[in-house]
């Protein structure tokens, strides 16, 4: 497509150059009238001169492919929205090419929210005045709004954009239970982010709303408290069948309590990623019970993240690797783990007490002689939940190297660590380099044995680029 666009551009430039040269040649053929010419020719000369000053030619026409390629460059800038609005005023052709991009994911903030609402919702009665632009909105991000909207207005926006809406991020103060009917009609919704909602609707009503959203793949529950308040445990028993059918990414947060953790006895079998964070009421025994009963049977689960749970003790999650042998990516705060996380001998008491599951998630008897080795873990991410001190030495590069040498995590290839853990300091720099070499050595053996654990990596240098230790802000 890029080559065709370049060819069309060259043809247009050649035609414009040819037309300009022809007009200049005609201008040079004109001669001034000789002295003594009759005065009746003067008006004719004046008209010809005027026509020469305004050449008759059509405006330059660019193919749509070139305009779309130009508009692609505007998306990478912070002022993309204002630039796109200016481009829409150039001509009808530019308007037709720009408007779908401008309304695909509008950036909403305090000053432009009212004009946006007036454009999409010109009337309270939907059938009186309908805006054709509402069908262009596919990403509705209202996370930057606090008090600019109202609960009824958020419901109206969801009702107007329900046809093609794919992602919705709810505002903090203007999402409530009256938005659920409109939300249930967003049949193409793929991502639902309610993490900022301050007034959470009851969890049973929320899950009944999303149960019919077959395209929903990622959902983040609100951080606000009250999921289990004023609800009997029996009311949660039927929620296992109300999760969206194709849900793959779930974030549990907020005031989930023991009723919630014990009541949800099953998650959808399609779940691939689970995050548990910002849960001030969750205790260690409840989280462990949830991992044993509801998370362990998920055969397709690949990623787990646990952080910002203040009631967990300093070693509350030491069992997580052996509770969930199917995951290949673990992100955990060092506030809740110790080097026993990798110690096989520490968990021999779990060998007979933990249920085992096959690839379909069905329970089976564990093998008495099978070692407690986590063969699937490939990426380990160590974060910091905000403890002021005393966590830098909880897990060190040496602890991970010992676990690799002992065979507890033989397929680990990536280690990501928060900069606040000070692994980049001079005292641990050599240990980090040694760990990097050990991880890359394992990746080299994978490559030579034609066993590659990471998808989408090609070329002989791929394993060097993927395996190692990385530091990130956190």
KADA-V589448 format. One record per pair of residues at least 4 apart in sequence whose C-alpha atoms are under 6 Angstrom apart, sorted by the first residue. I is the first residue (numbers start at 0). J is the second residue. If there is no record, write none. Layout:
I;J  I;J
This chain:
4;64  4;65  73;79  74;79  87;93  87;94  87;97  93;97  94;98  99;103  99;135  102;135  102;136  103;135  103;136  103;137  104;138  107;112  108;112  108;143  116;120  117;121  119;130  119;133  122;128  133;160  134;160  134;163  137;163  137;164  137;165  138;165  138;166  139;167  140;167  140;168  141;168  141;169  141;170  142;168  142;169  142;170  144;170  145;171  145;172  149;173  150;173  150;174  154;178  157;161  157;181  158;181  160;164  161;185  164;188  165;187  165;188  165;189  166;188  166;189  166;190  167;191  168;192  169;193  171;195  171;196  171;197  172;197  175;200  176;200  183;208  186;212  187;214  188;214  188;215  189;214  189;215  189;216  190;217  190;218  191;218  192;218  192;219  193;219  193;220  193;221  194;219  194;220  194;221  194;222  196;221  197;223  199;223  202;226  206;210  206;241  210;241  210;242  210;243  213;244  215;246  216;245  216;246  216;247  217;247  217;248  217;249  218;249  219;249  219;250  220;251  221;253  222;252  222;253  223;253  224;253  224;254  225;254  226;255  227;258  227;259  232;258  232;262  235;262  236;262  239;265  246;270  247;269  247;270  247;271  248;272  248;273  249;273  250;273  250;274  250;275  251;275  252;275  252;276  252;277  252;278  253;277  253;278  254;278  254;280  255;259  256;280  256;281  257;261  258;262  260;289  264;293  265;293  268;297  270;300  271;299  271;300  271;301  272;300  272;301  272;302  272;303  273;303  274;303  274;304  274;305  275;305  276;305  276;306  276;307  277;307  277;308  278;308  279;308  279;309  282;310  282;311  283;311  283;315  289;293  290;294  290;295  291;295  295;323  296;360  297;360  298;358  298;360  300;326  301;326  301;327  302;326  302;328  302;329  303;329  304;330  304;331  305;331  306;332  307;384  311;315  312;335  313;334  313;335  313;336  314;335  314;336  314;337  315;335  316;335  316;336  317;336  317;340  318;322  324;373  327;375  327;376  327;377  328;376  328;378  328;379  329;379  330;380  330;381  331;381  332;381  332;382  332;383  332;384  337;393  338;394  341;402  343;371  349;353  355;362  355;363  355;364  355;365  356;360  356;361  356;362  356;363  357;361  372;407  373;407  373;408  374;408  376;411  377;410  377;411  377;412  378;413  378;414  379;414  380;414  380;415  380;416  381;416  382;417  391;420  396;430  396;431  402;407  403;408  403;409  412;438  412;466  413;466  413;467  414;468  415;468  415;469  415;470  416;470  417;470  417;471  417;472  417;473  418;470  418;471  418;472  422;427  423;428  435;467  435;468  436;440  438;466  438;467  439;466  442;462  444;448  445;450  445;451  446;450  456;461  457;461  462;466
